[in-house]
Amino acid sequence: MITLPEKLSRMTPYDPCEDIYQIKLDANESFFSLPDDLRDAIAAGIDTIDFNRYPDPSVEGLRHLAGREFRVAPGNIVVGNGSDELISLIMNTFAPRGGKVMVLSPDFSMYQFYAEVAELEVVNMLKDDEFMLTEQNVIERAQTEKPDILIFSNPCNPGGQGFTHAETVRICHALEDMLVVVDEAYMDFWDQSILDVSTALENVLVMKTLSKAYGCAALRCGFVIGYSELIDQLNKTRSPYNVGSLVQMAASIVLEDTSWQKEQCAAIVARKQELERSCTKLAEEYGVFTVLPTHTNFVVLRTPQCGEIFEELKNRSICVRCFPNYQMLRITTGSAVENAQLLEELKDICAGMQG
């Protein structure tokens, strides 16, 4: 038998929930699917694809539409097979062998995962009890550690907090000698994006996705936006046919006219705010958990009893995300009906714990 690399013994694969639940609020997906007219257009678009041919290696048409949506030039965009491929690509492109990556914990676990796959050293900077850090905290630690890459989600998954536009830009300017990667997967639910300056900053990459506010998690389509020289380097290491023709076609239809997305996004934010208020009332009534405010499409509950609540909800066919190391539950907002059912069960669980 072959000798496996030592790094594999230290790695834990991502473990998504694969069981069937009546209400699924664990993956930060949109509770909206695509409008019927877009679904029909995508179905019709299948007939236009030459399945015997490789996809467009430059992803030109989709980059043009993404550029219009994000208000940057198409040449400042790399398209990937979901954000995961792009994170891996960044790690392997911009860090030397044995290099260093700094993450702000807790954060999206795949940053550390792909850094470890690339055999990079990972520096974890721990956030406070409310999952917060100041810009100066981050700047000082990064200047001390001198990583090749600093990567963080803004606003953060799973904590839900974030740096303002001004704070993020100051971090980027202060750390001009290292690559700063800002993952804005949840920025559609907030208004502090740095896209307006992303292509002018020589050390910055911004990540965007169609999986959250656009309701297209099934497509696996993500974008990296940044300074032209950085984009050129990513294109050197990107696989030539990394985005399939079906995805290019469907994503182009999605981005052709996004007025529907703006309406859906506003509805998601409204539902999340309603859920947050209702959970706060339960917290005040029963004292079982506290609620941390977020800038995302999910609600964060803090409690030492997170594991017990998680299992009770599963028994009632409701799946949320549990982070026992942080005594935390992350609950994606669902539809009005799904949220009402969740709150009813959560109230019953809390009453039982109080009794």
VOTORVO-758651 format. One record per residue (C-alpha): residue number from 1; x, y, z. Coordinates in steps of 0.02 Angstrom, whole numbers, plus 50000, padded with zeros to 5 digits. Example, Ala and Ser with C-alpha at 12.3 -4.5 7.8 and 13.67 -1.06 7.14 Angstrom:
residues 2
[atom 1, [50615, 49775, 50390]]
[atom 2, [50684, 49947, 50357]]
end
This chain:
residues 355
[atom 1, [50000, 50000, 50000]]
[atom 2, [50060, 50176, 49963]]
[atom 3, [50116, 50292, 50102]]
[atom 4, [49988, 50431, 50121]]
[atom 5, [50043, 50611, 50152]]
[atom 6, [50046, 50655, 50337]]
[atom 7, [49933, 50805, 50306]]
[atom 8, [49786, 50688, 50271]]
[atom 9, [49789, 50621, 50448]]
[atom 10, [49761, 50797, 50516]]
[atom 11, [49616, 50840, 50401]]
[atom 12, [49429, 50822, 50431]]
[atom 13, [49317, 50826, 50277]]
[atom 14, [49174, 50950, 50269]]
[atom 15, [49018, 50863, 50333]]
[atom 16, [48859, 50934, 50254]]
[atom 17, [48690, 50877, 50316]]
[atom 18, [48625, 50744, 50197]]
[atom 19, [48473, 50684, 50295]]
[atom 20, [48297, 50731, 50242]]
[atom 21, [48208, 50859, 50350]]
[atom 22, [48040, 50945, 50334]]
[atom 23, [48123, 51114, 50363]]
[atom 24, [48306, 51139, 50314]]
[atom 25, [48384, 51297, 50387]]
[atom 26, [48566, 51242, 50404]]
[atom 27, [48654, 51290, 50242]]
[atom 28, [48615, 51476, 50221]]
[atom 29, [48521, 51443, 50060]]
[atom 30, [48387, 51559, 49993]]
[atom 31, [48209, 51504, 50028]]
[atom 32, [48167, 51569, 49854]]
[atom 33, [48202, 51469, 49698]]
[atom 34, [48222, 51552, 49528]]
[atom 35, [48070, 51637, 49450]]
[atom 36, [47976, 51528, 49327]]
[atom 37, [48023, 51633, 49175]]
[atom 38, [48208, 51610, 49212]]
[atom 39, [48186, 51423, 49240]]
[atom 40, [48097, 51413, 49071]]
[atom 41, [48237, 51511, 48987]]
[atom 42, [48369, 51397, 49061]]
[atom 43, [48271, 51243, 49004]]
[atom 44, [48263, 51315, 48828]]
[atom 45, [48448, 51359, 48835]]
[atom 46, [48496, 51177, 48849]]
[atom 47, [48452, 51156, 48665]]
[atom 48, [48585, 51285, 48619]]
[atom 49, [48730, 51190, 48698]]
[atom 50, [48849, 51084, 48595]]
[atom 51, [48876, 50945, 48719]]
[atom 52, [49019, 50872, 48616]]
[atom 53, [49120, 51033, 48635]]
[atom 54, [49219, 51099, 48783]]
[atom 55, [49150, 51256, 48866]]
[atom 56, [49215, 51430, 48829]]
[atom 57, [49382, 51433, 48921]]
[atom 58, [49378, 51622, 48944]]
[atom 59, [49199, 51623, 49012]]
[atom 60, [49184, 51785, 48914]]
[atom 61, [48995, 51805, 48905]]
[atom 62, [48968, 51770, 49089]]
[atom 63, [49112, 51884, 49140]]
[atom 64, [49034, 52025, 49039]]
[atom 65, [48867, 52006, 49129]]
[atom 66, [48951, 51986, 49298]]
[atom 67, [49050, 52143, 49264]]
[atom 68, [48891, 52238, 49231]]
[atom 69, [48811, 52169, 49389]]
[atom 70, [48961, 52206, 49500]]
[atom 71, [49010, 52367, 49409]]
[atom 72, [49186, 52314, 49363]]
[atom 73, [49272, 52276, 49199]]
[atom 74, [49259, 52095, 49138]]
[atom 75, [49448, 52086, 49137]]
[atom 76, [49448, 52108, 49326]]
[atom 77, [49347, 51948, 49354]]
[atom 78, [49387, 51763, 49369]]
[atom 79, [49240, 51641, 49370]]
[atom 80, [49250, 51479, 49467]]
[atom 81, [49158, 51319, 49504]]
[atom 82, [49088, 51390, 49665]]
[atom 83, [49186, 51490, 49792]]
[atom 84, [49273, 51330, 49850]]
[atom 85, [49370, 51311, 49689]]
[atom 86, [49420, 51493, 49696]]
[atom 87, [49480, 51482, 49877]]
[atom 88, [49588, 51332, 49831]]
[atom 89, [49652, 51424, 49677]]
[atom 90, [49701, 51576, 49779]]
[atom 91, [49794, 51471, 49908]]
[atom 92, [49893, 51379, 49775]]
[atom 93, [49929, 51533, 49671]]
[atom 94, [49981, 51666, 49796]]
[atom 95, [50065, 51573, 49939]]
[atom 96, [50237, 51493, 49915]]
[atom 97, [50271, 51315, 49971]]
[atom 98, [50262, 51313, 50160]]
[atom 99, [50189, 51488, 50162]]
[atom 100, [50070, 51561, 50291]]
[atom 101, [49884, 51601, 50289]]
[atom 102, [49794, 51700, 50425]]
[atom 103, [49609, 51673, 50462]]
[atom 104, [49493, 51756, 50587]]
[atom 105, [49407, 51621, 50690]]
[atom 106, [49269, 51572, 50688]]
[atom 107, [49249, 51593, 50501]]
[atom 108, [49209, 51487, 50349]]
[atom 109, [49299, 51323, 50384]]
[atom 110, [49353, 51296, 50204]]
[atom 111, [49483, 51434, 50214]]
[atom 112, [49585, 51330, 50334]]
[atom 113, [49541, 51168, 50243]]
[atom 114, [49610, 51225, 50074]]
[atom 115, [49761, 51307, 50155]]
[atom 116, [49803, 51139, 50236]]
[atom 117, [49778, 51047, 50071]]
[atom 118, [49907, 51166, 49997]]
[atom 119, [50020, 51126, 50147]]
[atom 120, [50020, 51305, 50211]]
[atom 121, [50038, 51357, 50391]]
[atom 122, [49874, 51425, 50462]]
[atom 123, [49869, 51562, 50593]]
[atom 124, [49702, 51575, 50684]]
[atom 125, [49659, 51743, 50761]]
[atom 126, [49518, 51714, 50884]]
[atom 127, [49372, 51835, 50894]]
[atom 128, [49291, 51891, 51056]]
[atom 129, [49135, 51816, 51135]]
[atom 130, [49023, 51911, 51014]]
[atom 131, [49128, 51858, 50864]]
[atom 132, [49202, 52031, 50842]]
[atom 133, [49375, 52102, 50809]]
[atom 134, [49430, 52281, 50783]]
[atom 135, [49521, 52332, 50626]]
[atom 136, [49672, 52378, 50732]]
[atom 137, [49673, 52205, 50812]]
[atom 138, [49681, 52126, 50639]]
[atom 139, [49812, 52247, 50572]]
[atom 140, [49928, 52225, 50720]]
[atom 141, [49916, 52035, 50721]]
[atom 142, [49943, 52024, 50533]]
[atom 143, [50093, 52140, 50542]]
[atom 144, [50165, 52027, 50678]]
[atom 145, [50129, 51861, 50591]]
[atom 146, [50168, 51923, 50414]]
[atom 147, [50059, 51795, 50322]]
[atom 148, [50062, 51782, 50134]]
[atom 149, [49872, 51787, 50134]]
[atom 150, [49742, 51858, 50252]]
[atom 151, [49569, 51792, 50212]]
[atom 152, [49402, 51826, 50298]]
[atom 153, [49216, 51832, 50259]]
[atom 154, [49129, 52000, 50275]]
[atom 155, [49000, 51994, 50347]]
[atom 156, [49059, 51838, 50434]]
[atom 157, [48994, 51661, 50423]]
[atom 158, [48953, 51596, 50554]]
[atom 159, [48957, 51747, 50672]]
[atom 160, [48857, 51867, 50563]]
[atom 161, [48960, 52022, 50606]]
[atom 162, [49072, 52122, 50491]]
[atom 163, [49188, 52266, 50456]]
[atom 164, [49117, 52425, 50380]]
[atom 165, [49176, 52484, 50209]]
[atom 166, [49296, 52609, 50290]]
[atom 167, [49366, 52481, 50412]]
[atom 168, [49397, 52352, 50276]]
[atom 169, [49483, 52478, 50164]]
[atom 170, [49595, 52533, 50307]]
[atom 171, [49644, 52352, 50339]]
[atom 172, [49687, 52330, 50155]]
[atom 173, [49792, 52489, 50150]]
[atom 174, [49884, 52448, 50311]]
[atom 175, [49928, 52273, 50249]]
[atom 176, [49985, 52323, 50075]]
[atom 177, [50129, 52197, 50077]]
[atom 178, [50014, 52045, 50088]]
[atom 179, [49863, 51980, 49992]]
[atom 180, [49698, 52022, 50077]]
[atom 181, [49551, 51915, 50020]]
[atom 182, [49378, 51980, 50069]]
[atom 183, [49240, 51852, 50044]]
[atom 184, [49078, 51949, 50018]]
[atom 185, [48963, 51798, 50000]]
[atom 186, [48838, 51880, 50119]]
[atom 187, [48865, 52062, 50072]]
[atom 188, [48703, 52066, 49970]]
[atom 189, [48616, 52070, 50139]]
[atom 190, [48718, 52220, 50199]]
[atom 191, [48780, 52381, 50118]]
[atom 192, [48966, 52388, 50158]]
[atom 193, [49043, 52309, 50002]]
[atom 194, [49216, 52365, 49946]]
[atom 195, [49184, 52321, 49764]]
[atom 196, [49194, 52506, 49721]]
[atom 197, [49380, 52508, 49764]]
[atom 198, [49425, 52325, 49736]]
[atom 199, [49504, 52344, 49565]]
[atom 200, [49613, 52491, 49619]]
[atom 201, [49691, 52407, 49770]]
[atom 202, [49844, 52309, 49715]]
[atom 203, [49839, 52184, 49860]]
[atom 204, [49653, 52143, 49869]]
[atom 205, [49536, 52011, 49799]]
[atom 206, [49348, 52013, 49831]]
[atom 207, [49242, 51856, 49816]]
[atom 208, [49059, 51853, 49763]]
[atom 209, [48936, 51709, 49736]]
[atom 210, [48768, 51665, 49660]]
[atom 211, [48733, 51538, 49797]]
[atom 212, [48655, 51650, 49931]]
[atom 213, [48553, 51803, 49883]]
[atom 214, [48532, 51745, 49702]]
[atom 215, [48457, 51578, 49753]]
[atom 216, [48573, 51479, 49639]]
[atom 217, [48670, 51365, 49757]]
[atom 218, [48641, 51221, 49635]]
[atom 219, [48742, 51308, 49499]]
[atom 220, [48906, 51317, 49598]]
[atom 221, [48958, 51483, 49522]]
[atom 222, [49075, 51606, 49608]]
[atom 223, [49179, 51757, 49560]]
[atom 224, [49344, 51836, 49611]]
[atom 225, [49361, 52021, 49575]]
[atom 226, [49520, 52122, 49593]]
[atom 227, [49670, 52215, 49526]]
[atom 228, [49709, 52164, 49347]]
[atom 229, [49884, 52096, 49386]]
[atom 230, [49814, 51982, 49521]]
[atom 231, [49678, 51921, 49404]]
[atom 232, [49809, 51885, 49270]]
[atom 233, [49905, 51778, 49393]]
[atom 234, [49749, 51680, 49441]]
[atom 235, [49714, 51646, 49258]]
[atom 236, [49887, 51568, 49243]]
[atom 237, [49841, 51433, 49369]]
[atom 238, [49654, 51416, 49334]]
[atom 239, [49600, 51258, 49244]]
[atom 240, [49559, 51301, 49062]]
[atom 241, [49382, 51231, 49065]]
[atom 242, [49337, 51254, 49247]]
[atom 243, [49158, 51319, 49219]]
[atom 244, [49045, 51203, 49119]]
[atom 245, [48936, 51261, 48975]]
[atom 246, [48776, 51225, 49071]]
[atom 247, [48831, 51335, 49215]]
[atom 248, [48891, 51474, 49099]]
[atom 249, [48725, 51472, 49008]]
[atom 250, [48615, 51468, 49164]]
[atom 251, [48717, 51598, 49260]]
[atom 252, [48712, 51714, 49110]]
[atom 253, [48522, 51704, 49107]]
[atom 254, [48517, 51737, 49294]]
[atom 255, [48624, 51894, 49275]]
[atom 256, [48540, 51961, 49118]]
[atom 257, [48410, 52056, 49221]]
[atom 258, [48425, 52049, 49411]]
[atom 259, [48280, 52160, 49463]]
[atom 260, [48194, 52004, 49530]]
[atom 261, [48347, 51968, 49638]]
[atom 262, [48339, 52138, 49722]]
[atom 263, [48158, 52105, 49772]]
[atom 264, [48198, 51931, 49837]]
[atom 265, [48348, 51993, 49934]]
[atom 266, [48243, 52128, 50020]]
[atom 267, [48116, 51994, 50067]]
[atom 268, [48252, 51881, 50138]]
[atom 269, [48319, 52024, 50245]]
[atom 270, [48144, 52065, 50307]]
[atom 271, [48111, 51883, 50354]]
[atom 272, [48278, 51871, 50444]]
[atom 273, [48241, 52028, 50544]]
[atom 274, [48071, 51959, 50593]]
[atom 275, [48151, 51796, 50646]]
[atom 276, [48284, 51888, 50746]]
[atom 277, [48152, 51991, 50837]]
[atom 278, [48048, 51837, 50877]]
[atom 279, [48200, 51743, 50941]]
[atom 280, [48245, 51893, 51050]]
[atom 281, [48072, 51885, 51129]]
[atom 282, [48096, 51700, 51165]]
[atom 283, [48265, 51739, 51241]]
[atom 284, [48187, 51870, 51355]]
[atom 285, [48044, 51755, 51403]]
[atom 286, [48141, 51595, 51439]]
[atom 287, [48323, 51645, 51464]]
[atom 288, [48386, 51488, 51376]]
[atom 289, [48489, 51579, 51245]]
[atom 290, [48546, 51751, 51191]]
[atom 291, [48530, 51823, 51015]]
[atom 292, [48675, 51906, 50925]]
[atom 293, [48625, 52031, 50789]]
[atom 294, [48688, 51989, 50614]]
[atom 295, [48708, 52072, 50443]]
[atom 296, [48666, 51912, 50349]]
[atom 297, [48523, 51795, 50305]]
[atom 298, [48541, 51696, 50467]]
[atom 299, [48511, 51717, 50653]]
[atom 300, [48640, 51672, 50787]]
[atom 301, [48589, 51600, 50956]]
[atom 302, [48718, 51580, 51096]]
[atom 303, [48688, 51450, 51231]]
[atom 304, [48784, 51312, 51322]]
[atom 305, [48632, 51203, 51279]]
[atom 306, [48656, 51223, 51091]]
[atom 307, [48684, 51036, 51066]]
[atom 308, [48524, 50989, 51158]]
[atom 309, [48420, 51116, 51062]]
[atom 310, [48498, 51057, 50898]]
[atom 311, [48452, 50876, 50930]]
[atom 312, [48276, 50922, 50987]]
[atom 313, [48247, 51020, 50827]]
[atom 314, [48312, 50874, 50724]]
[atom 315, [48189, 50760, 50812]]
[atom 316, [48053, 50879, 50753]]
[atom 317, [48119, 50873, 50574]]
[atom 318, [48202, 51044, 50577]]
[atom 319, [48386, 51055, 50535]]
[atom 320, [48492, 51204, 50589]]
[atom 321, [48682, 51219, 50609]]
[atom 322, [48765, 51187, 50777]]
[atom 323, [48939, 51247, 50824]]
[atom 324, [48967, 51166, 50995]]
[atom 325, [49144, 51236, 51011]]
[atom 326, [49068, 51410, 51010]]
[atom 327, [48906, 51365, 51104]]
[atom 328, [48810, 51428, 50954]]
[atom 329, [48666, 51389, 50838]]
[atom 330, [48658, 51467, 50665]]
[atom 331, [48483, 51470, 50592]]
[atom 332, [48454, 51522, 50412]]
[atom 333, [48294, 51618, 50385]]
[atom 334, [48161, 51517, 50296]]
[atom 335, [47994, 51569, 50225]]
[atom 336, [47861, 51643, 50338]]
[atom 337, [47783, 51470, 50359]]
[atom 338, [47950, 51386, 50397]]
[atom 339, [48000, 51521, 50521]]
[atom 340, [47832, 51508, 50610]]
[atom 341, [47852, 51319, 50630]]
[atom 342, [48031, 51340, 50691]]
[atom 343, [47979, 51469, 50821]]
[atom 344, [47836, 51361, 50883]]
[atom 345, [47954, 51213, 50909]]
[atom 346, [48091, 51322, 50983]]
[atom 347, [47967, 51395, 51107]]
[atom 348, [47911, 51222, 51160]]
[atom 349, [48092, 51165, 51181]]
[atom 350, [48136, 51317, 51286]]
[atom 351, [47982, 51294, 51395]]
[atom 352, [48034, 51115, 51428]]
[atom 353, [48211, 51168, 51474]]
[atom 354, [48148, 51303, 51591]]
[atom 355, [48029, 51181, 51675]]
end
